[in-house]
Amino acid sequence: MYKLAKKMTEAQEKQLVVLETRIHDLMALCDGQKQKITTLSSLLQEKEQELKRALEQVELLNAKYESLLTARIVSADSREVKDAKSNISRLVREVDKCIALLNGQV
């Protein structure tokens, strides 16, 4: 059988070392990006859960607000209804601000 016994030149050896170094650097970069993706995925899940809780709170406050509107029709004291309505409106605005902040962070 014919054997190919060829020695590498010094330039080829240097190129091989450079190639190996670049491959290791690329693999390290890939690992770093995988870790970053994992971290960002976890952060996204947390923000989605926070947003879900905020939306549930908004729904609850809207239901309470509707109940207060119904109570207003039945209630004779309009001052109490105005106070309650303004309190609910203030709470809804606060929740809307929280949602806006969460949407900006996600």
C-alpha positions, -999 to 999 in steps of 0.1 A, spaced: 0 0 0 10 35 -7 15 56 25 14 93 24 39 104 49 39 142 45 51 165 72 34 197 79 52 229 73 57 254 100 32 277 84 6 250 83 12 242 119 7 278 128 -25 279 108 -37 248 126 -30 264 160 -49 295 150 -78 275 137 -80 255 169 -79 287 190 -107 302 169 -128 271 172 -124 271 210 -133 308 211 -163 302 190 -174 273 212 -170 296 243 -190 323 226 -217 297 218 -218 285 254 -221 321 266 -250 328 242 -268 296 254 -265 308 290 -278 342 280 -308 327 263 -315 306 294 -313 336 316 -335 357 293 -361 329 290 -364 327 328 -367 365 331 -394 364 304 -414 338 323 -412 358 355 -424 390 337 -452 370 320 -463 357 355 -462 393 369 -483 406 340 -508 377 344 -512 386 381 -516 423 373 -542 415 347 -561 393 372 -560 422 397 -573 446 370 -602 421 363 -609 419 400 -609 457 404 -632 461 374 -656 436 389 -656 456 421 -660 488 402 -691 473 384 -705 463 418 -700 498 431 -718 512 401 -747 489 408 -746 499 444 -747 535 434 -781 530 417 -794 514 449 -777 538 473 -793 570 485 -761 587 496 -743 599 465 -713 613 484 -703 578 496 -706 565 461 -685 594 447 -658 586 473 -659 549 465 -658 556 428 -628 579 431 -610 553 452 -617 526 427 -606 549 398 -574 557 417 -567 519 422 -574 512 385 -550 539 374 -523 525 397 -528 490 382 -527 504 347 -494 521 356 -480 488 368 -491 471 336 -475 498 315 -443 494 335 -443 456 330 -450 460 293 -421 483 290 -397 459 307 -407 428 288 
